[in-house]
């Protein structure tokens, strides 16, 4: 499958110190936060208000699948609704393609929602008296696109999600997974640059859920879309996301790749969150390898040119298989033809436990210097 060429440095969504406080006294509560630094608990006690999102700053880049995860009540669903101004922030800015959504007129906001941001909820809310094709084309119908034109686009979207033979069926004839595919196709008909997904697969059976996770990631990458994906399931976030933000009590505790979060949790809460995750397919060679200099100091007689070679992105499972095939106590990690690190059996055990190697080069450039 050919992936779209993207500029991964372009920021499409930029949240800047965003707050959302619910309650009749929300303005006073917001002032108390700014002037007195009151906690979420004190805000509830003193003002009767609930802090839904607390001082969130994050960026979502073009072509990126950004997962926001947390337990129930952590603020993740509130945050995603701030991104397209389904709710208005109490403070801070949400910029979409450089424009503050709070400053847009109603007409401009409708334009952004119609053409730049698609959204899929856990409840797809398909119209029961309309066919799959009509449901998929509904957004274009609202925009005033002609019937023939909107049906053509809708058919293309349904083909992309594997429902080309179900266009004339009604929602009641579809399984839960198929209804979610229709919801995704409906979001794709407007060809948005950003897709917001609020726990779309959480009610599905595990097998169907994993299948849709894989299909969603492949389709998003193929089309070059950016996505913000809300989930309470860490396994789902790891399976789908390029980066993950972990939320607690309305605040973001840590943002990073799954590997970064597992190897370097920001606090005890995050460490406990990731404690049960298997590292076999998550941790890569570049995170646990020993520098060439450190390996040579410990094994001065070893000829690293005779070691089995592997790549920086080889995962722990692959590295274990290679080690079992080797008669030597090490694997050579190669980047652009240069040995940049060594994987020892001890390194593998660290990787399984999720412990970063203190002797690992901090970056490929440093590793290449060490091997010189």
C-alpha positions in Angstrom: 0.0 0.0 0.0 1.4 3.4 -1.0 1.5 5.9 1.8 0.8 9.6 1.0 3.8 12.0 1.1 3.4 14.4 4.0 5.2 17.3 5.8 5.4 15.8 9.2 6.7 19.1 10.7 3.5 21.0 9.9 1.3 21.6 12.9 -2.4 21.3 12.2 -3.7 21.5 15.8 -2.1 23.6 18.4 -3.6 23.7 21.9 -2.1 26.5 24.0 -2.8 26.4 27.8 -6.4 25.3 27.3 -8.8 25.1 30.3 -12.4 24.0 30.5 -14.3 24.6 33.7 -18.0 23.6 34.0 -20.5 25.3 36.3 -22.5 28.4 36.9 -19.5 30.1 38.5 -17.0 29.1 35.8 -15.6 32.6 35.2 -14.9 33.2 38.9 -13.4 29.8 39.2 -11.1 30.5 36.2 -10.0 33.7 37.8 -9.3 31.8 41.0 -7.1 29.4 39.1 -5.1 32.2 37.5 -4.8 34.4 40.6 -4.6 31.8 43.4 -3.6 28.6 41.6 -6.4 26.7 43.2 -6.4 22.9 42.7 -9.2 21.0 41.0 -10.5 19.9 44.4 -10.5 23.4 45.8 -12.3 24.7 42.7 -15.1 22.2 43.3 -15.2 23.0 47.1 -15.0 26.8 46.8 -16.9 27.5 43.6 -19.0 24.3 42.9 -17.3 24.0 39.5 -15.7 21.0 37.8 -12.4 21.3 36.0 -12.7 19.2 32.8 -9.5 20.2 31.1 -6.6 21.7 33.0 -3.9 23.8 31.3 -3.4 21.5 28.3 -0.8 22.3 25.7 -0.2 19.9 22.7 0.5 19.9 19.0 -0.8 17.5 16.4 1.3 17.3 13.2 0.2 16.6 9.6 0.1 12.8 9.0 0.2 12.0 12.7 -2.1 9.7 14.6 -2.2 11.3 18.1 -3.8 9.2 20.8 -5.2 10.8 23.9 -5.9 8.2 26.6 -6.9 8.1 30.2 -9.4 6.5 32.6 -13.1 7.5 32.7 -13.3 11.1 33.9 -9.8 12.0 32.9 -11.0 14.8 30.5 -10.1 13.2 27.2 -13.6 13.4 25.6 -13.9 17.0 26.8 -10.6 17.8 25.2 -11.4 16.4 21.8 -14.7 18.5 21.8 -12.6 21.6 22.3 -10.7 20.9 19.2 -13.6 21.8 16.9 -15.4 24.0 19.4 -18.3 21.7 20.2 -17.6 23.3 23.5 -15.8 26.6 24.2 -12.6 26.7 26.3 -12.7 28.7 29.5 -9.2 29.9 28.8 -6.4 29.3 26.3 -6.4 28.9 22.6 -7.1 26.1 20.1 -5.5 26.8 16.8 -6.5 24.7 13.7 -4.2 25.4 10.8 -3.1 28.5 12.5 -6.6 29.9 13.2 -8.1 30.3 16.7 -11.4 28.4 16.5 -12.9 30.6 19.2 -12.4 33.7 17.0 -14.3 32.2 14.0 -17.8 33.3 13.1 -20.6 30.7 13.0 -20.3 30.5 9.3 -16.5 30.1 9.4 -16.7 27.5 12.1 -19.2 25.5 10.0 -16.8 25.7 7.1 -14.0 24.3 9.2 -16.1 21.4 10.5 -17.5 20.6 7.1 -14.2 20.7 5.1 -11.2 20.4 7.4 -12.3 18.3 10.5 -14.3 15.0 10.4 -15.5 13.4 13.6 -16.5 9.8 14.5 -18.1 9.1 17.9 -18.6 5.9 19.8 -22.3 6.1 18.8 -22.2 6.5 15.0 -25.8 7.9 15.0 -26.7 6.7 11.5 -30.1 7.7 10.2 -32.1 4.5 10.3 -34.4 5.4 7.4 -31.5 6.1 5.0 -29.3 3.7 3.2 -25.6 3.2 3.8 -24.9 5.4 0.7 -27.3 8.1 1.8 -25.8 8.1 5.3 -22.3 8.4 3.9 -23.2 11.2 1.6 -25.2 13.1 4.3 -22.5 15.6 5.1 -22.1 16.6 1.5 -25.9 16.9 1.2 -25.9 19.4 4.0 -23.2 21.4 2.1 -25.5 21.5 -0.9 -23.5 19.2 -3.1 -25.6 17.7 -5.9 -26.9 14.1 -5.6 -24.8 12.6 -8.4 -21.6 14.2 -7.2 -22.1 13.4 -3.5 -23.0 9.8 -4.2 -19.9 9.4 -6.3 -17.7 10.6 -3.5 -19.6 8.5 -1.0 -19.2 5.4 -3.1 -15.4 6.0 -3.2 -15.3 6.4 0.6 -17.3 3.2 1.1 -14.9 1.3 -1.2 -12.0 2.5 1.0 -13.6 1.0 4.1 -14.6 -2.2 2.4 -18.4 -1.6 2.1 -18.8 -1.1 -1.6 -21.4 -4.0 -1.8 -23.5 -2.6 1.0 -24.5 0.8 -0.3 -28.2 0.0 -0.6 -28.5 -1.6 2.8 -29.9 0.1 5.9 -28.1 0.6 9.3 -30.3 -2.0 11.0 -28.9 -4.6 8.6 -25.3 -4.0 9.6 -23.1 -5.3 12.4 -21.6 -2.9 14.9 -18.2 -3.0 13.1 -19.8 -2.2 9.8 -21.7 0.7 11.2 -18.4 2.1 12.5 -17.0 1.7 9.0 -20.0 3.7 7.6 -19.2 6.4 10.2 -15.6 6.6 9.1 -16.7 6.7 5.4 -19.1 9.5 6.2 -16.2 11.5 7.8 -14.0 10.8 4.8 -16.5 12.1 2.2 -15.6 15.7 2.9 -11.9 14.8 2.5 -10.9 16.4 5.8 -7.3 16.9 6.8 -8.1 16.0 10.4 -10.2 13.2 11.8 -11.4 13.2 15.4 -12.2 9.8 16.8 -13.9 9.5 20.2 -13.6 5.9 21.4 -15.2 4.6 18.2 -14.3 0.9 18.7 -14.8 0.6 22.4 -18.2 -1.2 22.2 -17.0 -3.8 19.6 -15.9 -7.4 20.2 -12.1 -7.8 20.6 -11.4 -9.5 17.3 -13.4 -6.9 15.2 -11.9 -4.1 17.3 -8.3 -5.2 16.4 -9.2 -5.5 12.8 -10.7 -2.0 12.7 -7.7 -0.6 14.5 -5.4 -2.0 11.9 -7.6 -0.9 9.0 -8.0 2.6 10.5 -4.2 3.1 10.8 -3.5 1.8 7.3 -6.2 3.9 5.8 -5.2 7.1 7.6 -1.6 6.7 6.6 -2.6 5.8 3.0 -4.7 9.0 2.7 -2.2 11.2 4.5 -4.7 12.2 7.2 -4.1 13.5 10.7 -6.1 11.9 13.5 -6.8 12.5 17.1 -7.9 9.2 18.6 -9.5 9.0 22.1 -9.3 5.8 24.0 -9.2 4.4 27.6 -7.3 1.3 26.3 -3.5 1.5 26.4 -3.1 -1.5 24.0 -5.3 0.3 21.5 -3.3 3.5 21.8 -0.1 1.6 21.3 -1.5 -0.3 18.3 -2.8 2.9 16.6 -0.8 5.9 17.8 2.4 7.6 16.6 2.3 9.5 19.8 0.3 9.1 23.0 -0.8 11.7 25.6 -1.8 10.3 29.0 -4.4 12.3 30.9 -5.4 12.4 34.5 -7.8 14.8 36.3 -8.0 17.0 33.2 -4.3 17.4 32.8 -1.8 15.8 30.4 0.8 13.9 32.4 3.1 12.7 29.6 3.3 12.9 25.8 5.6 10.6 23.8 5.8 7.6 21.6 4.7 4.3 23.2 8.3 3.3 23.5 9.3 6.5 25.2 6.4 6.3 27.7 7.1 2.7 28.6 10.9 3.1 29.0 10.7 6.6 30.7 7.4 7.0 32.6 6.9 10.6 33.8 5.7 9.5 37.3 4.3 6.6 39.3 0.9 7.0 37.8 2.2 6.5 34.3 4.5 3.7 35.5 1.6 1.8 37.0 -0.5 2.5 33.8 2.1 0.8 31.6 3.3 -1.9 34.0 1.4 -4.8 32.4 2.3 -4.0 28.8 4.4 -6.5 26.9 7.7 -4.9 25.6 8.4 -7.6 23.0 7.1 -5.7 20.0 7.3 -2.2 21.6 10.9 -1.7 22.6 13.4 -1.4 19.8 17.1 -2.0 19.5 18.0 1.7 19.5 16.6 2.1 23.1 18.5 -0.8 24.7 21.7 -1.2 22.7 25.1 -0.7 24.3 27.5 1.7 22.8 30.3 0.2 20.7 32.9 1.8 23.0 31.4 0.3 26.2 31.1 -3.1 24.5 34.7 -3.1 23.4 35.8 -2.1 26.9 34.0 -5.1 28.3 34.8 -7.5 25.4 38.2 -6.3 24.1 38.9 -9.5 22.1 35.5 -9.6 20.4 35.5 -9.0 16.6 32.2 -7.1 16.1 32.5 -7.6 12.3 31.6 -11.3 12.9 28.4 -10.5 14.9 25.0 -11.0 13.3 23.7 -7.7 12.2 20.3 -6.1 12.8 18.6 -2.7 12.5 17.9 0.2 14.9 14.1 -0.6 14.7 14.3 -4.3 15.3 12.0 -5.1 18.3 12.9 -7.3 21.3 11.1 -10.3 19.9 13.1 -10.2 16.7 16.3 -9.6 18.7 15.7 -12.6 20.9 15.2 -14.8 17.8 18.5 -13.5 16.3 20.3 -14.1 19.5 19.1 -17.7 19.7 20.5 -18.3 16.2 23.9 -16.7 17.0 26.8 -18.5 18.7 28.1 -15.2 19.9 27.0 -13.1 22.9 26.0 -10.0 20.9 24.3 -8.6 17.8 25.6 -5.6 15.8 23.1 -2.8 15.3 23.8 -1.2 11.9 22.6 2.1 10.5 23.6 3.2 7.0 26.3 0.5 6.9 27.9 1.5 10.2 27.8 -0.4 13.4 26.3 2.0 15.9 25.7 -0.3 18.9 25.7 -3.8 20.3 22.8 -5.8 21.7 23.9 -8.2 24.5 21.8 -10.8 26.3 21.7 -8.4 29.3 20.4 -5.7 27.0 17.6 -8.0 25.9 16.6 -8.6 29.6 16.5 -4.9 30.1 14.3 -4.5 27.1 11.8 -7.2 28.3 11.6 -5.4 31.7 11.3 -2.0 30.0 14.5 -0.6 31.5 16.5 1.8 29.2 20.2 1.0 28.8 22.4 3.5 30.7 25.2 2.6 28.3 23.1 3.3 25.2 24.0 6.2 22.9 21.4 8.9 23.3 21.0 9.2 19.5 22.2 7.6 16.3 24.7 10.5 15.8 26.3 9.8 19.2 26.3 6.1 18.5 28.2 6.7 15.2 30.7 8.9 17.0 31.2 6.1 19.6 31.9 3.5 16.9 34.5 5.7 15.1 
